[in-house]
Amino acid sequence: MNVNRTTIFRLRQHLHKTNRVSDRPRSGRPGCTTQRQDRNLVRNHMNNRFLSASASSRQTKGINNQLISANTVRRRLSTSGICARRPYIGPILTQRHRHQRTLWAQEHAA
């Protein structure tokens, strides 16, 4: 399996102690926004779909009254399932247009 023996040994020990192999939560650096601010960010972006992350970061203050970065806003939105989309640029096609395009393609395919 191309895995070190000590890795397998440690995994077995951890499984024996905790009955699971997944890692325990780590302390890490504390976030610069609260859960309430994260919910407000998501709500603002759901209400105004054209609001950019940088504009939202300029409006939102963090825990210690510091401005948060646009990357923080992007991360908070992506964890809630919202990802950036570019608006469609092109002609708006009606049903009639689609039908005519299909007919044209069928004529010229043969």
C-alpha positions as CSV (number, residue, x, y, z in Angstrom):
1,M,0.0,0.0,0.0
2,N,3.0,2.3,0.1
3,V,2.2,3.6,3.6
4,N,4.6,3.8,6.5
5,R,4.2,1.2,9.3
6,T,4.1,3.9,12.0
7,T,1.2,5.6,10.3
8,I,-0.8,2.4,10.4
9,F,0.2,1.8,14.0
10,R,-0.9,5.3,15.0
11,L,-4.2,5.0,13.2
12,R,-4.9,1.7,14.9
13,Q,-4.1,3.2,18.3
14,H,-6.4,6.2,17.6
15,L,-9.2,3.8,16.4
16,H,-8.8,1.7,19.6
17,K,-9.0,4.8,21.9
18,T,-11.8,6.8,20.2
19,N,-13.6,4.3,18.0
20,R,-13.1,6.6,15.0
21,V,-10.3,7.5,12.7
22,S,-11.3,11.1,11.9
23,D,-9.2,14.0,13.4
24,R,-10.4,15.8,16.4
25,P,-11.2,19.5,16.0
26,R,-8.1,21.8,16.2
27,S,-7.9,25.1,17.8
28,G,-6.7,27.1,14.8
29,R,-6.9,30.9,14.4
30,P,-10.2,32.4,15.5
31,G,-12.4,33.7,12.8
32,C,-12.8,37.5,12.2
33,T,-16.6,37.3,11.9
34,T,-19.3,35.8,14.1
35,Q,-21.9,33.4,12.9
36,R,-24.4,36.1,13.0
37,Q,-22.3,38.3,10.7
38,D,-21.9,35.3,8.4
39,R,-25.7,34.8,8.2
40,N,-26.1,38.5,7.4
41,L,-23.5,38.3,4.6
42,V,-25.4,35.4,3.1
43,R,-28.7,37.2,3.5
44,N,-27.4,40.4,1.9
45,H,-26.1,38.4,-1.1
46,M,-29.3,36.5,-1.5
47,N,-31.3,39.8,-1.6
48,N,-28.8,41.6,-3.9
49,R,-27.3,39.0,-6.3
50,F,-25.1,41.7,-8.0
51,L,-23.3,42.7,-4.8
52,S,-19.6,42.0,-5.2
53,A,-17.5,40.5,-2.5
54,S,-15.3,43.5,-2.3
55,A,-18.3,45.9,-1.9
56,S,-19.7,43.6,0.8
57,S,-16.3,43.5,2.6
58,R,-16.2,47.3,2.7
59,Q,-19.6,47.4,4.4
60,T,-19.0,44.7,7.0
61,K,-17.0,45.2,10.1
62,G,-15.4,42.3,11.9
63,I,-15.2,41.3,15.5
64,N,-12.9,44.1,16.6
65,N,-14.4,46.7,14.4
66,Q,-11.9,45.9,11.6
67,L,-12.9,45.7,8.0
68,I,-12.8,42.1,6.7
69,S,-11.2,41.1,3.4
70,A,-13.0,40.3,0.2
71,N,-11.5,36.8,0.4
72,T,-13.1,36.3,3.8
73,V,-16.5,37.2,2.2
74,R,-15.9,34.7,-0.6
75,R,-15.0,31.9,1.8
76,R,-18.1,32.6,4.0
77,L,-20.3,32.6,0.9
78,S,-18.8,29.4,-0.6
79,T,-19.2,27.5,2.7
80,S,-22.9,28.4,2.5
81,G,-23.2,27.2,-1.1
82,I,-23.1,30.5,-2.9
83,C,-20.6,30.7,-5.7
84,A,-19.7,33.5,-8.1
85,R,-21.5,33.6,-11.4
86,R,-21.0,35.9,-14.4
87,P,-24.1,37.1,-16.1
88,Y,-24.9,35.6,-19.5
89,I,-23.7,37.9,-22.3
90,G,-25.4,37.1,-25.6
91,P,-28.6,37.3,-27.5
92,I,-31.8,36.5,-25.7
93,L,-33.4,33.6,-27.6
94,T,-37.1,33.1,-27.8
95,Q,-38.8,29.8,-28.6
96,R,-39.2,30.9,-32.2
97,H,-35.4,31.7,-32.5
98,R,-34.6,28.2,-31.1
99,H,-36.9,26.5,-33.6
100,Q,-35.4,28.4,-36.5
101,R,-31.9,27.6,-35.4
102,T,-32.8,23.9,-35.2
103,L,-34.3,24.0,-38.7
104,W,-31.3,25.7,-40.1
105,A,-28.9,23.2,-38.5
106,Q,-31.0,20.3,-39.8
107,E,-30.9,21.7,-43.4
108,H,-27.2,22.3,-43.4
109,A,-26.2,19.1,-41.6
110,A,-27.4,16.9,-44.5
